[in-house]
């Protein structure tokens, strides 16, 4: 399988992560339990300064870019998908700021200094019965001005890594029906968590509900008032397909290990030598290689693109196609391993469940397919 490492710095970064992969894999069964979270894995990553990967060097970070981040996220997911998805939001959120400088500087400094001191952050935007924010839903969570403070009230669901976060970025609707993004430290009075995460897939992400009961923060913690017209491309969201292709790679590795070592008495040799198994392995390898070439090719194009606002379609298509490819790879690996793949003691069943969570991370395929269809029809009619 081709390596996409380009620099010595990337090689050293991945060498550190690869030392953690077997440790993460050994711990992963613990994440099948409800309410679980990979605290030890996150601590291990903090110890190698991974949460400072994209943090600017002037704040004590490593100052690395998108390509480095995606390589690392894929590698972490080979060890543990829940860990990769959970920690990916912190580095991605910071990378978005580094690229766009879209936050109010005073609030940005508060967050960047917190990350430098071991902080973790994620945006809490999804809400019950409100529709997906990626589909244009206006938050039911409200923010009101009271002197020099902002008062926030509402609930946010599916907040990945909620119990480990030191800071939340809360989306809320203000008095003028504008969406604002507000930095809220997790220890602020009025914040509580409800363990509502009972998903079968990615259970270890602890994507809990955040309850905000008249939470007060200084007005200077306003990060951004979002404009409906602002539709900048977000290359860092490629950490989502990178996570799922990492899970697929773990399934592929297990399937190859099994196929080359399992010798049924009826065959008298490893099943990897059987033609039907070779066909499955070949299809698995082709699917995985194609997806990884697409992912890293798009990352390179994104980094070289001057007008990143015009790069949304390649990012959307890549997320969908790479995630679909990841599911196919896991399915093929399951076929190679056979019925043993369904055993609770076998990691394959976990890969099978976890990789399907990618269908529900943004952007969703139906949204993109409808958008592409509308654009194709419109352009055809124009001709």
C-alpha positions in Angstrom: 0.0 0.0 0.0 1.4 3.4 -1.0 2.7 5.7 1.7 1.5 9.3 1.4 4.2 10.7 3.7 6.0 13.6 2.0 8.2 15.1 4.7 10.5 14.0 7.5 8.4 15.9 10.0 5.3 13.8 8.9 7.4 10.6 9.2 8.3 11.5 12.8 4.7 12.4 13.7 3.4 9.1 12.3 6.1 7.2 14.0 4.8 8.5 17.4 1.2 7.7 16.5 2.1 4.2 15.2 3.6 3.4 18.6 0.2 4.1 20.1 -1.9 2.1 17.6 -1.6 -1.3 19.3 -2.2 0.3 22.7 -5.4 1.9 21.3 -6.5 -1.3 19.7 -6.1 -3.2 23.0 -8.2 -0.6 24.8 -10.9 -0.3 22.2 -13.2 -3.1 23.5 -13.7 -1.0 26.6 -15.5 1.5 24.4 -18.4 -0.9 23.7 -19.7 0.0 27.1 -22.4 2.8 27.3 -21.1 6.1 28.6 -17.5 5.2 27.7 -14.8 7.5 26.4 -11.1 7.0 25.5 -9.7 9.2 28.2 -6.4 7.3 28.3 -6.0 7.6 24.5 -6.6 11.3 24.6 -4.1 11.7 27.4 -1.5 9.7 25.4 -2.1 12.1 22.4 -1.8 15.2 24.6 1.5 13.8 25.9 2.9 13.8 22.3 1.5 17.4 21.8 -1.0 16.2 19.3 -3.7 18.7 20.4 -1.3 21.4 19.5 -0.7 20.0 16.0 -2.4 22.9 14.1 -2.0 25.5 16.8 0.2 28.4 15.6 3.8 28.3 16.8 3.4 31.8 18.4 1.0 30.2 20.8 3.3 27.2 21.5 1.8 24.9 18.9 3.4 22.8 16.1 1.8 25.0 13.4 1.3 22.1 11.0 -1.2 22.2 8.1 -4.1 20.2 6.6 -2.0 17.4 4.9 -0.2 16.6 8.2 -3.5 16.7 10.1 -5.2 14.3 7.7 -2.3 11.8 7.7 -2.3 11.8 11.5 -6.1 11.4 11.8 -6.1 8.4 9.5 -3.3 6.8 11.5 -5.1 7.4 14.9 -8.3 5.9 13.5 -6.4 2.7 12.6 -5.9 2.4 16.4 -9.3 3.7 17.5 -12.0 5.4 15.4 -13.7 7.0 18.4 -10.4 8.5 19.5 -9.7 9.9 16.1 -13.1 11.5 15.6 -13.2 12.9 19.1 -9.8 14.6 19.0 -10.1 15.6 15.4 -12.5 18.4 16.2 -10.0 20.3 18.3 -7.3 20.4 15.7 -9.7 21.0 12.9 -11.4 23.9 14.6 -8.1 25.6 15.2 -7.0 24.9 11.6 -10.1 26.6 10.3 -9.3 29.7 12.3 -5.7 29.7 11.2 -6.9 29.6 7.5 -9.7 32.2 7.7 -9.0 34.4 10.8 -12.8 34.6 11.1 -13.1 35.0 14.9 -13.0 38.1 17.0 -9.4 38.4 18.1 -10.0 38.8 21.8 -12.1 35.7 22.0 -9.8 33.8 19.7 -6.8 34.5 21.9 -8.7 33.1 24.9 -9.3 29.8 23.1 -5.8 29.5 21.5 -4.2 30.0 24.9 -6.4 27.4 26.4 -5.5 24.9 23.7 -1.8 25.7 24.3 -2.4 24.6 28.0 -4.0 21.3 27.1 -7.5 22.4 26.3 -10.0 20.6 24.0 -12.8 22.3 22.0 -15.7 21.3 19.8 -18.6 23.2 18.3 -22.1 22.3 19.7 -24.6 23.0 17.1 -27.1 20.1 16.6 -30.4 20.3 18.4 -33.4 18.0 19.0 -36.3 18.5 16.7 -34.7 21.5 15.0 -33.2 19.9 11.9 -29.6 19.7 11.0 -27.6 23.0 11.0 -26.0 21.8 7.8 -29.4 22.0 6.2 -29.9 25.6 7.3 -31.8 25.1 10.6 -31.8 28.1 12.9 -30.7 27.3 16.4 -33.4 27.2 19.1 -30.7 28.0 21.6 -30.9 31.7 22.3 -28.4 34.4 23.3 -29.4 37.6 24.9 -27.3 40.7 25.9 -27.3 41.7 29.6 -24.9 44.5 30.1 -21.4 43.2 29.5 -22.5 39.6 29.5 -24.1 37.1 27.1 -26.8 34.9 28.5 -27.3 31.5 26.6 -30.2 29.1 27.1 -30.8 25.9 25.2 -29.7 22.3 24.6 -27.2 20.8 22.1 -27.2 17.1 21.1 -24.5 14.9 19.5 -21.6 16.9 21.0 -18.6 14.7 20.4 -16.2 14.3 23.3 -18.5 16.4 25.5 -17.2 15.1 28.9 -13.5 15.8 28.0 -13.9 19.2 26.5 -12.6 22.3 28.3 -14.4 24.7 25.9 -17.6 24.6 23.8 -18.3 26.8 20.8 -22.1 27.3 21.1 -24.2 28.3 18.1 -27.2 30.4 19.3 -29.8 32.8 17.8 -29.7 36.4 18.9 -32.4 39.1 19.2 -31.9 40.0 15.5 -32.4 36.4 14.4 -28.7 36.1 13.5 -26.6 33.0 14.4 -23.8 33.7 16.7 -20.9 31.5 17.8 -19.9 31.9 21.4 -17.0 30.5 23.4 -18.1 28.9 26.6 -15.7 27.3 29.1 -17.0 23.9 30.2 -16.8 24.8 33.9 -19.2 27.8 33.5 -22.1 27.9 35.9 -25.3 26.6 34.3 -23.7 24.0 32.0 -24.6 20.3 32.5 -24.2 17.2 30.5 -26.9 14.5 29.9 -25.6 11.1 28.8 -28.1 10.6 25.9 -25.6 8.9 23.6 -26.8 5.3 23.1 -25.6 4.8 19.6 -24.3 1.4 18.5 -21.7 3.0 16.3 -18.8 5.2 17.6 -20.2 4.7 21.1 -16.8 5.8 22.6 -17.2 9.4 21.3 -19.5 10.2 24.2 -21.5 12.5 22.0 -23.7 13.7 24.8 -26.3 16.5 25.2 -25.1 19.8 26.5 -27.7 21.7 28.6 -27.2 25.5 28.9 -29.4 27.0 31.6 -29.0 30.8 31.5 -25.2 30.4 31.1 -23.4 33.7 31.4 -20.1 34.6 29.7 -18.4 37.9 29.0 -19.5 39.7 25.8 -15.9 39.5 24.6 -16.4 35.7 24.3 -18.4 36.2 21.1 -16.4 34.5 18.4 -18.4 35.3 15.3 -21.7 36.4 14.0 -22.3 34.1 11.1 -23.5 35.5 7.8 -25.9 33.4 5.7 -23.9 34.4 2.7 -20.6 33.1 4.2 -20.0 29.7 2.6 -16.3 29.2 2.8 -15.0 25.7 2.1 -13.7 23.9 5.1 -10.9 21.6 4.2 -10.4 20.5 7.8 -13.7 18.5 7.6 -11.7 16.0 5.6 -10.7 14.6 9.0 -14.1 12.9 8.9 -13.5 10.6 5.8 -9.9 10.3 7.0 -11.2 8.8 10.2 -13.4 6.3 8.4 -10.8 5.2 5.9 -8.5 4.6 8.9 -11.1 2.3 10.4 -11.3 0.6 7.0 -7.5 0.2 7.0 -7.7 -1.5 10.4 -10.3 -3.9 9.1 -8.1 -4.6 6.0 -5.1 -5.3 8.2 -7.1 -7.7 10.3 -8.5 -9.5 7.3 -5.0 -9.9 5.7 -3.6 -11.2 9.0 -6.4 -13.7 9.2 -6.3 -14.8 5.6 -2.5 -15.4 5.7 -2.6 -17.4 8.9 -5.8 -19.4 8.9 -5.3 -22.9 7.5 -8.5 -24.9 7.4 -7.9 -28.7 7.3 -10.0 -29.0 4.1 -7.6 -26.7 2.3 -4.3 -27.5 3.8 -2.9 -24.0 3.2 -3.7 -20.4 4.2 -7.0 -19.2 2.7 -5.1 -16.3 1.2 -3.9 -18.7 -1.4 -7.5 -19.6 -2.5 -8.5 -17.8 -5.7 -11.9 -16.5 -4.4 -10.1 -15.0 -1.3 -7.5 -13.4 -3.6 -10.3 -11.8 -5.6 -11.8 -10.3 -2.4 -8.4 -9.1 -1.2 -7.7 -7.6 -4.6 -11.0 -5.7 -4.6 -10.4 -4.6 -1.1 -6.9 -3.3 -1.9 -8.2 -1.5 -5.1 -11.0 0.2 -3.2 -8.8 1.3 -0.4 -6.0 2.6 -2.6 -8.5 4.5 -4.9 -10.1 6.2 -1.9 -6.7 7.2 -0.3 -5.4 8.6 -3.6 -8.6 10.6 -3.9 -8.4 11.9 -0.3 -4.8 13.0 -0.4 -5.1 14.3 -3.9 -7.9 16.6 -2.9 -6.0 17.7 0.2 -3.1 18.7 -2.0 -5.4 20.6 -4.4 -7.0 22.3 -1.5 -3.7 23.5 0.0 -2.7 24.9 -3.4 -6.0 26.5 -4.2 -6.0 30.3 -3.8 -9.8 30.8 -3.7 -10.9 28.2 -1.2 -14.5 29.5 -1.3 -14.7 27.8 -4.7 -13.6 24.4 -3.4 -16.7 23.1 -1.7 -17.8 20.6 -4.4 -14.5 18.6 -4.3 -14.6 18.5 -0.5 -18.2 17.3 -0.5 -17.7 14.7 -3.1 -14.6 13.4 -1.4 -16.3 13.0 1.9 -19.1 11.0 0.4 -17.0 8.8 -1.9 -14.2 8.1 0.6 -16.7 7.2 3.3 -18.6 4.9 1.0 -15.3 3.3 0.0 -14.5 2.8 3.6 -17.7 0.9 4.2 -17.1 -1.2 1.2 -13.6 -2.1 2.4 -14.9 -3.2 5.8 -17.6 -5.3 4.1 -15.0 -7.0 2.0 -12.9 -7.6 5.0 -15.9 -9.2 6.8 -16.4 -11.6 3.9 -12.7 -12.6 4.0 -12.9 -13.3 7.8 -16.3 -15.0 7.5 -18.7 -15.8 10.3 -16.0 -15.1 12.9 -16.3 -11.4 12.0 -19.6 -11.3 13.8 -18.3 -12.5 17.1 -18.3 -10.0 19.9 -14.7 -10.9 20.8 -13.7 -10.1 17.2 -12.8 -6.4 16.4 -14.4 -6.7 12.9 -17.9 -6.3 14.3 -16.8 -3.0 15.8 -15.2 -1.8 12.5 -18.5 -2.7 10.7 -20.6 -0.7 13.1 -18.3 2.3 13.5 -17.6 2.8 9.8 -21.3 3.3 9.1 -21.4 6.3 11.4 -19.7 8.2 8.5 -23.1 8.3 6.7 -24.4 10.7 9.4 -21.4 13.1 9.6 -21.7 16.2 7.5 -22.1 16.7 4.6 -24.9 14.1 4.1 -25.1 12.4 0.7 -28.7 13.3 0.0 -27.9 17.0 0.4 -24.9 16.8 -2.0 -26.7 14.6 -4.5 -29.7 17.0 -4.6 -27.3 20.0 -5.0 -25.4 18.3 -7.8 -28.7 17.3 -9.6 -30.0 20.8 -9.4 -26.8 22.3 -10.8 -26.7 19.7 -13.6 -30.3 20.4 -14.6 -29.8 24.2 -14.4 -26.7 24.1 -16.6 -28.2 21.8 -19.1 -31.3 24.0 -19.5 -29.1 27.0 -19.9 -27.6 25.4 -23.0 
